[in-house]
Amino acid sequence: MHNSRRDSIEIRRHCKNKNSSISGKLKLRNSNNLCITKEMEISFSFEPGCESKKIPVYYDIFQSCFEIVGYVIISDKEKPTHAIPKVNDEKYIENKYLNELSKDLERLLDPETASFEDVHLKCGSVAIPAHKNILSMRSPVFSAMFSSEMEETRKNEVDITDVDVPVLRMMLKYVYTGKVENLTVSLAGDLLFAADKYLLKGLKSLCSDYLKSTISIQNVLGILSLGDLHDPDLKMFAMDFICEKCDEFPALEKTEEWKNLQKEKVPLAFEVLTSLVKSKGK
């Protein structure tokens, strides 16, 4: 009667964070290519945190040399898309309901779904329904306007004459939802003007950050001018960019933008030249 020995095959994995299923068939074969065990079917799972699993194997102790043949399939189990988030997943819950709130508030700007509006912002031939309490909470300028006996308060109508309709709509979308989409350099510049006028600090920072991220030797003078008018930090960023690219300044001097800057904003052009001289002296 032959004695048998009990041993095991260990399957390990590197990633311990997922659910994984293991299946397959294995058998042991000796040097003569003969099977020394019955074919073993395996099927089990790795739970999160589990690093290894052992498969028990019985074989003849007189077989000193053998090889393992067969196959093993390892598949990660995807988390169901409908899985309920954990209660303590505060970031997920916060983002989900803030997005819902933003969408609901945005509907207040749509003439077809607006309700309880008590003021209209007139821009050319367009009148956009709005709400004094929301405008006042978001903008100190609107707050002062609606808290006084100004004509806008009595008429419940505000004439907006210094921004275009698309810019006004985008500014209001930010006021109501905290979001801005589809920015361009030109639009960000117009929004920066509106944000500065109506003291919308968050929108002002958002526009400045966008302009910083898109700055180039082609648009730096325009961004510098915007910073000079509305945001000292943006102005300094553009000035530093010009100094860092001082080797390219001869080409910049030939552009219409530089010629216009020298004509229309002499002190700013002089400031650029002074900064360039200082940067070269360092």
Residue frames as qw, qx, qy, qz and C-alpha x, y, z in Angstrom:
[[0.000, 0.891, 0.453, 0.000, 0.00, 0.00, 0.00],
 [0.436, 0.415, -0.018, 0.798, 1.48, 3.31, -1.02],
 [0.255, -0.607, -0.408, 0.633, 1.74, 6.18, 1.38],
 [0.251, 0.764, 0.349, 0.481, 0.40, 9.54, 0.28],
 [0.363, -0.228, -0.239, 0.871, 1.60, 12.97, 1.13],
 [0.072, 0.881, 0.467, 0.010, -0.56, 16.06, 1.59],
 [0.388, -0.164, 0.074, 0.904, 0.83, 19.32, 0.26],
 [0.233, 0.820, 0.423, -0.308, -0.57, 22.48, -1.28],
 [0.433, 0.371, 0.316, 0.759, -0.25, 24.84, -4.24],
 [0.138, -0.663, -0.338, 0.654, -0.32, 28.50, -3.22],
 [0.316, 0.632, 0.413, 0.575, -1.79, 31.16, -5.50],
 [0.300, -0.536, -0.243, 0.751, -0.77, 34.72, -4.61],
 [0.304, 0.782, 0.383, 0.387, -1.76, 38.11, -6.01],
 [0.376, 0.118, -0.147, 0.907, -0.25, 41.60, -5.92],
 [0.266, -0.336, -0.083, -0.900, -3.43, 43.68, -5.84],
 [0.166, -0.215, -0.894, 0.356, -5.35, 43.03, -2.62],
 [0.208, 0.192, 0.255, -0.925, -8.08, 45.66, -3.03],
 [0.552, 0.120, -0.390, -0.728, -10.43, 43.84, -5.41],
 [0.806, 0.014, 0.511, -0.299, -12.78, 40.90, -5.40],
 [0.314, 0.481, -0.717, -0.395, -11.30, 38.23, -7.70],
 [0.922, 0.002, 0.246, -0.301, -12.68, 34.85, -8.75],
 [0.038, -0.522, 0.830, 0.194, -10.34, 31.90, -9.41],
 [0.899, 0.156, 0.284, -0.295, -11.30, 28.85, -11.47],
 [0.388, 0.629, -0.640, -0.213, -9.51, 26.15, -13.46],
 [0.994, -0.071, -0.018, -0.076, -8.17, 22.60, -13.56],
 [0.011, 0.752, -0.655, 0.079, -4.81, 21.22, -12.36],
 [0.994, -0.108, -0.012, -0.026, -3.04, 17.86, -12.22],
 [0.344, -0.723, 0.575, 0.170, 0.43, 16.54, -11.39],
 [0.890, 0.433, -0.133, -0.044, 2.51, 14.70, -13.99],
 [0.734, -0.508, 0.336, 0.300, 5.73, 12.70, -13.44],
 [0.112, -0.625, 0.552, 0.541, 8.88, 12.62, -15.55],
 [0.276, 0.077, 0.896, 0.339, 7.36, 9.87, -17.72],
 [0.270, -0.048, -0.309, -0.911, 4.51, 12.21, -18.59],
 [0.401, -0.378, -0.824, -0.127, 2.04, 10.12, -16.56],
 [0.375, -0.626, 0.001, -0.684, -0.55, 11.72, -14.31],
 [0.374, 0.020, -0.813, 0.447, 0.04, 10.94, -10.64],
 [0.178, 0.278, 0.582, -0.743, -3.13, 12.68, -9.38],
 [0.259, 0.644, 0.710, 0.116, -6.68, 12.99, -10.52],
 [0.159, 0.465, 0.221, 0.842, -7.58, 16.19, -12.30],
 [0.205, -0.479, -0.575, 0.630, -8.47, 18.78, -9.68],
 [0.046, 0.724, 0.411, 0.552, -11.17, 21.37, -10.34],
 [0.323, -0.274, -0.401, 0.812, -10.64, 24.59, -8.43],
 [0.081, -0.675, -0.401, -0.614, -13.08, 27.39, -7.78],
 [0.432, -0.603, -0.453, 0.495, -12.83, 30.03, -5.06],
 [0.135, 0.907, 0.170, 0.360, -12.71, 33.80, -4.54],
 [0.465, 0.009, -0.309, 0.830, -10.25, 36.37, -3.27],
 [0.177, -0.892, -0.416, 0.020, -11.95, 38.88, -1.00],
 [0.177, 0.859, -0.177, 0.447, -10.52, 42.40, -0.55],
 [0.406, -0.748, 0.458, -0.258, -7.51, 42.18, 1.75],
 [0.926, -0.125, 0.354, 0.036, -6.78, 38.52, 0.96],
 [0.056, 0.764, -0.551, -0.331, -3.29, 38.03, -0.49],
 [0.231, 0.332, -0.890, -0.209, -3.06, 34.27, -1.09],
 [0.871, -0.076, 0.143, -0.464, -5.01, 30.99, -1.18],
 [0.141, -0.403, 0.901, 0.074, -3.77, 27.39, -0.85],
 [0.831, 0.138, -0.272, -0.465, -5.07, 24.41, -2.86],
 [0.646, -0.400, 0.641, -0.109, -4.55, 21.06, -1.07],
 [0.669, 0.468, -0.520, -0.251, -2.81, 18.36, -3.17],
 [0.796, -0.330, 0.497, -0.096, -2.31, 14.64, -2.36],
 [0.662, 0.588, -0.443, -0.140, 0.36, 12.65, -4.21],
 [0.970, -0.089, -0.167, 0.151, 2.51, 9.53, -3.94],
 [0.395, -0.861, 0.281, 0.156, 5.54, 10.17, -1.74],
 [0.757, -0.127, 0.484, 0.420, 7.69, 7.96, -3.97],
 [0.501, 0.706, 0.289, 0.410, 7.24, 10.43, -6.79],
 [0.494, -0.523, -0.083, 0.690, 10.12, 12.78, -6.10],
 [0.103, -0.262, 0.330, 0.901, 9.90, 14.75, -9.32],
 [0.268, 0.604, 0.744, 0.097, 6.74, 16.03, -11.01],
 [0.059, 0.042, 0.171, 0.983, 5.29, 19.03, -12.77],
 [0.284, 0.522, 0.584, -0.553, 1.97, 20.85, -12.48],
 [0.053, 0.118, 0.625, 0.770, -0.10, 21.14, -15.65],
 [0.034, 0.673, 0.731, -0.105, -3.47, 22.73, -16.30],
 [0.118, 0.493, 0.196, 0.839, -4.88, 26.23, -16.33],
 [0.201, -0.544, -0.571, 0.581, -6.11, 28.88, -13.90],
 [0.087, 0.644, 0.378, 0.660, -8.46, 31.74, -14.79],
 [0.273, -0.427, -0.441, 0.741, -8.32, 34.85, -12.60],
 [0.051, 0.599, 0.437, 0.668, -10.96, 37.52, -13.15],
 [0.052, -0.072, -0.411, 0.907, -11.65, 40.73, -11.24],
 [0.008, -0.655, -0.755, -0.019, -15.24, 41.29, -10.26],
 [0.076, 0.373, 0.115, 0.917, -16.37, 44.76, -11.28],
 [0.074, 0.299, 0.606, -0.733, -18.34, 46.73, -8.75],
 [0.207, 0.626, 0.726, 0.198, -21.95, 46.96, -9.99],
 [0.138, 0.339, 0.150, 0.918, -22.76, 50.35, -11.44],
 [0.459, -0.626, -0.322, -0.542, -25.88, 50.44, -9.27],
 [0.608, -0.205, -0.606, 0.471, -23.94, 49.76, -6.09],
 [0.309, -0.908, -0.227, -0.169, -25.01, 51.93, -3.19],
 [0.346, 0.594, -0.431, 0.584, -22.19, 54.16, -1.91],
 [0.510, -0.268, -0.655, 0.489, -21.09, 53.78, 1.67],
 [0.237, -0.892, -0.384, -0.014, -22.78, 56.10, 4.11],
 [0.478, -0.716, 0.072, 0.503, -19.42, 57.60, 5.09],
 [0.526, 0.223, 0.412, 0.710, -18.53, 58.44, 1.48],
 [0.017, -0.758, -0.329, 0.563, -19.14, 62.11, 2.23],
 [0.071, -0.422, 0.416, 0.802, -17.43, 63.46, -0.88],
 [0.027, 0.217, 0.856, 0.468, -19.61, 61.36, -3.20],
 [0.053, -0.692, -0.705, 0.148, -22.80, 62.38, -1.40],
 [0.110, -0.686, -0.087, 0.714, -21.78, 66.04, -1.27],
 [0.053, -0.249, 0.570, 0.781, -20.96, 66.19, -5.00],
 [0.025, 0.374, 0.881, 0.289, -24.13, 64.33, -5.98],
 [0.068, -0.771, -0.602, 0.197, -26.49, 66.63, -4.13],
 [0.131, -0.624, 0.092, 0.765, -24.58, 69.81, -4.96],
 [0.076, -0.025, 0.708, 0.702, -24.93, 68.90, -8.65],
 [0.042, -0.586, -0.798, -0.132, -28.65, 68.38, -8.18],
 [0.142, -0.767, -0.328, 0.532, -28.91, 71.72, -6.40],
 [0.154, -0.397, 0.372, 0.825, -26.99, 73.47, -9.21],
 [0.038, 0.236, 0.800, 0.550, -29.30, 72.02, -11.86],
 [0.099, -0.716, -0.684, 0.100, -32.41, 73.08, -9.95],
 [0.166, -0.723, -0.107, 0.662, -31.11, 76.61, -9.42],
 [0.171, -0.171, 0.560, 0.793, -30.14, 76.90, -13.08],
 [0.056, 0.514, 0.804, 0.294, -33.77, 76.24, -14.02],
 [0.096, -0.778, -0.402, 0.473, -34.65, 79.51, -12.28],
 [0.105, -0.514, 0.307, 0.794, -32.88, 81.35, -15.12],
 [0.105, 0.172, 0.824, 0.529, -34.88, 79.65, -17.87],
 [0.357, -0.007, -0.019, -0.934, -37.95, 81.74, -18.85],
 [0.650, -0.115, -0.597, -0.457, -39.90, 78.51, -19.36],
 [0.695, -0.295, -0.634, 0.167, -39.18, 77.10, -15.91],
 [0.172, 0.234, -0.386, 0.876, -38.44, 80.25, -13.87],
 [0.430, -0.669, -0.583, -0.167, -40.66, 80.89, -10.87],
 [0.466, -0.797, -0.267, 0.278, -41.03, 83.62, -8.25],
 [0.519, 0.204, 0.068, 0.827, -38.72, 85.97, -10.15],
 [0.151, -0.862, -0.383, 0.296, -38.91, 89.53, -8.82],
 [0.045, -0.792, 0.260, 0.550, -36.50, 91.37, -11.11],
 [0.823, 0.489, 0.231, 0.175, -35.47, 91.32, -14.75],
 [0.405, -0.548, 0.353, 0.641, -31.97, 92.05, -16.04],
 [0.610, 0.757, 0.205, -0.114, -32.31, 93.84, -19.37],
 [0.430, -0.429, 0.517, 0.603, -29.47, 93.53, -21.84],
 [0.074, 0.075, -0.616, -0.780, -30.41, 95.09, -25.17],
 [0.609, -0.108, -0.316, -0.719, -33.68, 93.53, -26.25],
 [0.643, -0.106, -0.757, 0.048, -33.28, 90.55, -23.90],
 [0.454, -0.572, 0.293, -0.617, -34.81, 90.43, -20.41],
 [0.542, 0.087, -0.821, 0.157, -33.56, 87.66, -18.13],
 [0.655, -0.642, -0.177, -0.358, -35.67, 86.75, -15.06],
 [0.456, 0.268, -0.649, 0.547, -33.77, 86.75, -11.78],
 [0.613, -0.649, -0.450, -0.007, -34.21, 86.85, -8.02],
 [0.023, -0.868, 0.229, -0.440, -33.10, 89.73, -5.85],
 [0.731, -0.612, 0.279, -0.115, -32.28, 87.57, -2.85],
 [0.924, 0.046, 0.192, 0.326, -29.94, 85.30, -4.84],
 [0.488, 0.694, -0.024, 0.528, -28.25, 88.20, -6.63],
 [0.263, -0.861, 0.202, -0.386, -27.83, 90.06, -3.33],
 [0.857, -0.455, 0.237, 0.038, -26.35, 87.07, -1.52],
 [0.866, 0.158, 0.210, 0.425, -23.76, 86.53, -4.26],
 [0.454, 0.452, 0.105, 0.761, -22.85, 90.10, -5.23],
 [0.265, -0.493, -0.378, 0.737, -22.28, 93.08, -2.89],
 [0.019, 0.048, -0.308, -0.950, -23.08, 95.36, -5.85],
 [0.376, -0.384, -0.669, -0.513, -26.55, 93.89, -6.35],
 [0.432, -0.494, -0.662, 0.362, -27.05, 93.83, -2.58],
 [0.159, -0.340, -0.158, 0.913, -26.39, 97.57, -2.32],
 [0.158, -0.102, -0.505, -0.842, -28.58, 98.22, -5.37],
 [0.455, -0.426, -0.699, -0.350, -31.62, 96.36, -4.02],
 [0.436, -0.465, -0.585, 0.500, -31.20, 97.65, -0.47],
 [0.107, -0.252, -0.051, 0.960, -31.51, 101.27, -1.54],
 [0.413, 0.666, 0.442, -0.436, -34.22, 103.40, -3.09],
 [0.112, -0.331, 0.590, 0.727, -32.57, 103.29, -6.48],
 [0.591, 0.303, -0.195, -0.722, -34.71, 103.28, -9.59],
 [0.420, 0.190, -0.866, -0.191, -33.87, 99.61, -10.24],
 [0.017, 0.114, 0.881, -0.459, -35.50, 98.66, -6.95],
 [0.427, 0.360, 0.319, -0.766, -38.71, 100.52, -7.69],
 [0.604, 0.421, -0.355, -0.576, -38.99, 99.29, -11.28],
 [0.824, -0.139, 0.547, -0.055, -37.79, 95.74, -10.54],
 [0.793, 0.570, 0.113, 0.183, -35.70, 96.08, -13.67],
 [0.458, -0.681, 0.324, 0.471, -31.94, 96.50, -14.07],
 [0.646, 0.754, -0.106, -0.053, -30.37, 97.73, -17.30],
 [0.729, -0.372, 0.399, 0.414, -27.09, 95.97, -18.05],
 [0.481, 0.864, -0.018, -0.150, -25.29, 98.06, -20.65],
 [0.003, -0.812, 0.575, 0.101, -21.63, 97.12, -20.35],
 [0.346, -0.238, 0.900, 0.113, -21.66, 93.37, -21.06],
 [0.445, 0.110, -0.629, -0.628, -23.07, 91.30, -23.92],
 [0.829, -0.186, -0.022, -0.527, -25.96, 88.87, -23.49],
 [0.872, 0.095, -0.472, 0.086, -23.79, 85.69, -23.65],
 [0.330, 0.312, -0.581, 0.675, -21.46, 87.10, -20.98],
 [0.449, -0.318, 0.272, -0.790, -24.39, 88.12, -18.77],
 [0.905, -0.105, -0.221, -0.348, -25.96, 84.67, -19.07],
 [0.758, 0.157, -0.544, 0.325, -22.70, 82.99, -18.15],
 [0.047, 0.358, -0.496, 0.790, -22.19, 85.34, -15.22],
 [0.663, -0.263, 0.128, -0.689, -25.69, 84.57, -13.95],
 [0.905, 0.011, -0.416, -0.089, -25.12, 80.86, -14.38],
 [0.489, 0.228, -0.610, 0.580, -22.11, 81.19, -12.11],
 [0.271, -0.337, 0.333, -0.838, -24.10, 83.27, -9.60],
 [0.812, -0.164, 0.000, -0.561, -26.82, 80.61, -9.42],
 [0.988, 0.020, -0.146, -0.053, -24.81, 77.40, -9.79],
 [0.510, -0.713, 0.440, 0.196, -21.14, 78.18, -9.10],
 [0.739, 0.060, 0.571, 0.354, -20.25, 76.72, -12.50],
 [0.299, 0.757, -0.253, -0.523, -18.79, 78.04, -15.75],
 [0.788, 0.110, 0.575, 0.192, -18.46, 75.97, -18.92],
 [0.641, 0.559, 0.361, 0.382, -16.91, 76.28, -22.39],
 [0.205, -0.877, 0.069, 0.429, -14.53, 79.13, -21.57],
 [0.704, 0.510, 0.086, 0.487, -12.33, 80.73, -24.20],
 [0.470, -0.118, -0.157, 0.861, -9.63, 83.36, -23.74],
 [0.068, -0.351, -0.248, -0.900, -11.93, 86.06, -25.13],
 [0.569, -0.576, -0.456, -0.371, -14.89, 85.00, -23.01],
 [0.682, -0.394, -0.409, 0.461, -12.75, 84.67, -19.89],
 [0.293, 0.074, -0.055, 0.952, -11.56, 88.25, -20.43],
 [0.313, -0.447, -0.307, -0.780, -15.13, 89.55, -20.73],
 [0.705, -0.518, -0.478, -0.077, -16.22, 87.55, -17.68],
 [0.576, -0.163, -0.346, 0.722, -13.25, 88.87, -15.70],
 [0.008, -0.273, -0.059, -0.960, -14.50, 92.41, -16.41],
 [0.569, -0.481, -0.378, -0.549, -18.04, 91.49, -15.28],
 [0.753, -0.365, -0.491, 0.242, -16.79, 89.65, -12.19],
 [0.405, -0.006, -0.257, 0.877, -14.65, 92.63, -11.19],
 [0.199, -0.359, -0.157, -0.898, -17.54, 95.07, -11.65],
 [0.702, -0.442, -0.263, -0.493, -20.05, 93.01, -9.65],
 [0.230, -0.592, 0.659, -0.403, -17.46, 91.90, -7.06],
 [0.977, -0.032, -0.031, -0.209, -17.80, 88.18, -7.74],
 [0.252, -0.730, 0.634, 0.039, -14.53, 87.01, -6.19],
 [0.730, -0.063, 0.680, 0.036, -14.95, 83.34, -7.06],
 [0.700, 0.652, 0.286, 0.059, -15.70, 84.04, -10.72],
 [0.145, 0.936, -0.319, -0.022, -12.81, 86.49, -10.87],
 [0.444, -0.537, 0.715, 0.066, -10.39, 83.85, -9.57],
 [0.776, 0.237, 0.583, 0.024, -11.80, 81.25, -11.94],
 [0.569, 0.818, 0.073, 0.032, -11.29, 83.51, -14.98],
 [0.047, -0.870, 0.491, 0.017, -7.79, 84.51, -13.90],
 [0.622, -0.308, 0.718, 0.055, -6.78, 80.89, -13.38],
 [0.768, 0.476, 0.425, 0.056, -8.10, 80.00, -16.83],
 [0.380, 0.914, -0.141, 0.031, -6.17, 82.85, -18.47],
 [0.311, -0.715, 0.625, 0.038, -2.99, 81.81, -16.65],
 [0.733, -0.047, 0.676, 0.056, -3.40, 78.26, -17.92],
 [0.680, 0.596, 0.396, 0.161, -3.76, 79.42, -21.55],
 [0.042, -0.918, 0.190, 0.345, -1.11, 82.16, -21.61],
 [0.810, 0.215, 0.307, 0.450, 1.27, 82.22, -24.57],
 [0.345, -0.273, 0.184, 0.879, 3.60, 84.65, -26.32],
 [0.043, 0.388, 0.608, 0.692, 0.72, 85.37, -28.73],
 [0.331, -0.728, -0.475, -0.368, -1.84, 86.45, -26.11],
 [0.560, -0.312, -0.457, 0.616, 0.32, 87.59, -23.20],
 [0.106, 0.098, -0.030, 0.989, -0.07, 91.32, -23.90],
 [0.462, -0.429, -0.411, -0.658, -3.85, 91.07, -23.93],
 [0.710, -0.453, -0.526, 0.116, -3.79, 89.13, -20.65],
 [0.441, -0.081, -0.290, 0.845, -1.34, 91.68, -19.21],
 [0.145, -0.286, -0.140, -0.937, -3.79, 94.48, -20.05],
 [0.636, -0.478, -0.488, -0.360, -6.67, 92.58, -18.44],
 [0.679, -0.329, -0.475, 0.452, -4.61, 92.06, -15.31],
 [0.246, 0.104, -0.126, 0.955, -3.67, 95.74, -15.24],
 [0.362, -0.361, -0.230, -0.828, -7.37, 96.65, -15.22],
 [0.762, -0.364, -0.225, -0.486, -8.87, 93.94, -13.04],
 [0.935, -0.351, -0.037, 0.035, -6.40, 91.66, -11.23],
 [0.058, -0.869, 0.491, -0.010, -2.90, 92.61, -9.98],
 [0.673, -0.306, 0.671, 0.051, -1.97, 88.94, -9.50],
 [0.772, 0.482, 0.397, 0.117, -2.82, 88.16, -13.14],
 [0.299, 0.938, -0.168, 0.051, -0.83, 91.21, -14.24],
 [0.337, -0.714, 0.614, 0.022, 2.22, 90.03, -12.30],
 [0.793, 0.026, 0.605, 0.072, 1.87, 86.53, -13.76],
 [0.664, 0.709, 0.202, 0.123, 1.83, 87.93, -17.31],
 [0.059, 0.935, -0.347, 0.043, 4.78, 90.22, -16.56],
 [0.562, -0.486, 0.666, 0.060, 6.83, 87.30, -15.22],
 [0.811, 0.324, 0.478, 0.091, 5.92, 85.28, -18.32],
 [0.468, 0.878, -0.050, 0.091, 7.24, 88.05, -20.60],
 [0.181, -0.827, 0.531, -0.035, 10.48, 88.24, -18.62],
 [0.731, -0.200, 0.650, 0.052, 10.93, 84.47, -18.77],
 [0.711, 0.475, 0.459, 0.240, 10.46, 84.64, -22.55],
 [0.066, -0.857, 0.110, 0.498, 12.70, 87.70, -22.95],
 [0.368, -0.227, 0.693, 0.578, 14.58, 86.04, -25.83],
 [0.255, 0.492, 0.761, 0.337, 11.34, 86.18, -27.79],
 [0.006, -0.755, -0.333, 0.565, 10.65, 89.84, -27.00],
 [0.066, -0.354, 0.438, 0.824, 12.15, 91.19, -30.26],
 [0.051, -0.273, -0.838, -0.470, 9.43, 89.29, -32.13],
 [0.118, -0.676, -0.678, 0.264, 6.81, 90.57, -29.67],
 [0.122, -0.548, -0.025, 0.827, 7.90, 94.18, -30.30],
 [0.012, 0.079, -0.613, -0.786, 6.91, 93.84, -33.97],
 [0.016, -0.476, -0.876, -0.084, 3.30, 92.88, -33.23],
 [0.157, -0.589, -0.303, -0.732, 0.32, 95.22, -33.47],
 [0.632, -0.651, -0.420, 0.011, -0.53, 94.39, -29.85],
 [0.607, -0.332, -0.157, 0.705, 2.75, 95.86, -28.63],
 [0.187, 0.263, 0.222, 0.920, 2.41, 98.95, -30.84],
 [0.376, -0.655, -0.421, -0.502, -1.12, 99.52, -29.51],
 [0.673, -0.567, -0.365, 0.304, 0.08, 99.05, -25.94],
 [0.482, -0.099, -0.032, 0.870, 2.75, 101.72, -26.46],
 [0.041, -0.390, -0.305, -0.868, 0.14, 104.14, -27.83],
 [0.525, -0.570, -0.381, -0.504, -2.78, 103.47, -25.49],
 [0.770, -0.632, -0.088, 0.005, -1.09, 102.36, -22.25],
 [0.404, 0.736, -0.400, 0.366, 2.26, 104.10, -22.12],
 [0.390, -0.638, 0.547, -0.377, 2.89, 103.50, -18.38],
 [0.926, -0.088, 0.336, -0.145, 2.18, 99.77, -18.77],
 [0.814, 0.532, -0.120, 0.199, 4.50, 99.48, -21.79],
 [0.117, 0.765, -0.485, 0.406, 7.21, 101.29, -19.82],
 [0.692, -0.451, 0.464, -0.320, 6.63, 98.87, -16.93],
 [0.975, 0.196, 0.105, 0.021, 7.21, 95.93, -19.29],
 [0.585, 0.669, -0.292, 0.352, 10.49, 97.39, -20.55],
 [0.232, -0.715, 0.496, -0.435, 11.65, 98.13, -17.01],
 [0.867, -0.255, 0.370, -0.216, 10.87, 94.58, -15.88],
 [0.905, 0.398, -0.048, 0.144, 12.75, 93.16, -18.86],
 [0.298, 0.747, -0.428, 0.412, 15.86, 95.21, -18.06],
 [0.499, -0.575, 0.508, -0.403, 15.74, 94.09, -14.42],
 [0.962, -0.028, 0.240, -0.129, 15.30, 90.44, -15.36],
 [0.781, 0.536, -0.198, 0.253, 18.29, 90.53, -17.71],
 [0.059, 0.751, -0.475, 0.455, 20.42, 92.07, -14.97],
 [0.787, -0.448, 0.314, -0.285, 19.78, 89.17, -12.59]]
